[in-house]
Amino acid sequence: MKIAVWIASSLLAFTFLVIGGSKLLTPAGELQQMAEGVPVALLKLAGAAEVLGAIGLVMPAATRIMPVLTPIAAIGLVVTMIGATITNIAIGEPATAVPTVLLGIFAALVAFARFGPCAIEPGRTSHGPDRLTSRAARS
């Protein structure tokens, strides 16, 4: 199951990095033409949240530095996808709400797994009490 969670996290991270990155990198004028009435500032904010969420899905768990941030990032992406789903329905595009619902469900599953059965423990620091103990043991 741990491998499945890593695969899901990585695929979600890639997807959110591409989607969010495109929102951030697209010029405001072009984004306005594609926005269908959604404010460009809101799209840019969503893009930033998606990119940060993508980083948060993988980096804390991979580095084992504050790995609790990984499920928190996943929850943030769930909230972002709820907003995206509501927005898609509000602008009269319910078919485009389906991918946002699916991404939200997968992010929720990653959050559940990382808070529960597949939680990552923080790594040990090289300057903590264990280092002193091991140095004394070697002497």
C-alpha positions as CSV (number, residue, x, y, z in Angstrom):
1,M,0.0,0.0,0.0
2,K,2.9,2.4,0.7
3,I,4.0,2.1,-2.9
4,A,0.5,2.9,-4.1
5,V,0.4,6.0,-2.0
6,W,3.8,7.1,-3.3
7,I,2.6,6.6,-6.9
8,A,-0.7,8.4,-6.2
9,S,1.1,11.3,-4.5
10,S,3.6,11.6,-7.3
11,L,1.0,11.5,-10.0
12,L,-1.2,14.0,-8.2
13,A,1.8,16.3,-7.6
14,F,2.7,16.2,-11.3
15,T,-0.9,16.9,-12.3
16,F,-1.2,19.8,-9.9
17,L,2.2,21.2,-10.8
18,V,1.2,21.2,-14.5
19,I,-2.3,22.6,-13.9
20,G,-1.2,25.2,-11.4
21,G,1.9,26.1,-13.2
22,S,0.0,26.8,-16.4
23,K,-2.3,29.2,-14.5
24,L,0.7,31.0,-13.0
25,L,2.7,31.2,-16.3
26,T,-0.2,32.1,-18.6
27,P,-0.3,35.9,-19.2
28,A,-3.3,37.6,-17.6
29,G,-4.8,38.7,-20.9
30,E,-4.8,35.1,-22.3
31,L,-6.1,33.8,-19.0
32,Q,-8.9,36.3,-19.0
33,Q,-10.1,35.1,-22.4
34,M,-10.2,31.5,-21.2
35,A,-11.6,32.3,-17.7
36,E,-15.3,32.4,-18.6
37,G,-16.0,35.1,-16.1
38,V,-13.8,33.8,-13.3
39,P,-11.5,36.6,-12.0
40,V,-7.9,36.2,-13.2
41,A,-6.7,37.0,-9.6
42,L,-8.7,34.0,-8.4
43,L,-7.2,31.7,-11.1
44,K,-3.7,32.9,-10.2
45,L,-4.4,32.3,-6.5
46,A,-5.7,28.8,-7.3
47,G,-2.6,28.2,-9.5
48,A,-0.3,29.2,-6.6
49,A,-2.2,26.9,-4.2
50,E,-2.0,24.0,-6.7
51,V,1.8,24.4,-7.2
52,L,2.5,24.7,-3.4
53,G,0.2,21.7,-2.8
54,A,2.1,19.7,-5.4
55,I,5.3,20.4,-3.7
56,G,3.8,19.6,-0.3
57,L,2.5,16.3,-1.5
58,V,6.0,14.9,-2.1
59,M,8.8,17.0,-0.5
60,P,8.0,16.7,3.2
61,A,7.5,12.9,3.0
62,A,10.5,12.4,0.7
63,T,12.9,14.4,2.8
64,R,11.2,13.3,6.1
65,I,11.5,16.9,7.3
66,M,8.1,17.7,8.9
67,P,6.3,14.9,6.9
68,V,3.0,15.9,8.6
69,L,2.9,18.7,6.0
70,T,2.2,16.1,3.3
71,P,-1.3,15.2,4.4
72,I,-2.0,18.8,5.3
73,A,-1.0,19.7,1.7
74,A,-3.4,17.0,0.5
75,I,-6.2,18.5,2.6
76,G,-5.4,21.9,1.1
77,L,-5.7,20.5,-2.4
78,V,-9.1,18.9,-1.4
79,V,-10.3,22.3,-0.4
80,T,-9.0,23.8,-3.6
81,M,-10.8,21.2,-5.7
82,I,-14.0,21.8,-3.8
83,G,-13.7,25.4,-4.8
84,A,-12.9,24.5,-8.4
85,T,-15.9,22.1,-8.5
86,I,-18.2,24.8,-7.2
87,T,-16.8,27.3,-9.6
88,N,-17.2,25.0,-12.6
89,I,-20.8,24.3,-11.8
90,A,-21.5,28.0,-11.1
91,I,-20.2,29.0,-14.6
92,G,-22.4,26.4,-16.2
93,E,-19.6,23.8,-17.0
94,P,-20.7,20.7,-14.9
95,A,-18.7,18.4,-17.2
96,T,-15.4,20.2,-16.2
97,A,-16.3,19.6,-12.6
98,V,-15.8,15.8,-13.0
99,P,-11.9,16.0,-13.1
100,T,-11.8,18.4,-10.1
101,V,-14.0,16.0,-8.1
102,L,-11.7,13.0,-9.0
103,L,-8.6,15.0,-8.2
104,G,-10.2,16.0,-4.8
105,I,-11.0,12.4,-4.1
106,F,-7.5,11.2,-4.8
107,A,-6.1,14.0,-2.7
108,A,-8.4,13.0,0.2
109,L,-7.2,9.4,-0.1
110,V,-3.6,10.5,0.1
111,A,-4.4,12.6,3.1
112,F,-6.1,9.7,4.8
113,A,-3.2,7.3,4.0
114,R,-0.5,9.8,5.2
115,F,-2.4,10.6,8.4
116,G,-3.1,6.9,9.1
117,P,-1.7,3.6,7.8
118,C,1.0,5.1,5.6
119,A,2.2,7.9,7.8
120,I,5.8,8.9,7.4
121,E,7.9,9.3,10.6
122,P,10.2,12.4,10.7
123,G,13.9,11.6,10.1
124,R,16.4,11.9,12.8
125,T,18.6,14.9,13.0
126,S,22.3,14.6,13.1
127,H,22.6,17.0,16.0
128,G,20.2,15.5,18.5
129,P,20.7,13.5,21.6
130,D,21.2,10.3,19.6
131,R,24.3,11.7,18.1
132,L,25.8,12.3,21.5
133,T,24.9,8.9,22.7
134,S,26.4,7.2,19.7
135,R,29.6,9.3,20.0
136,A,29.9,8.3,23.6
137,A,29.3,4.6,22.7
138,R,32.1,4.7,20.1
139,S,34.7,6.1,22.6
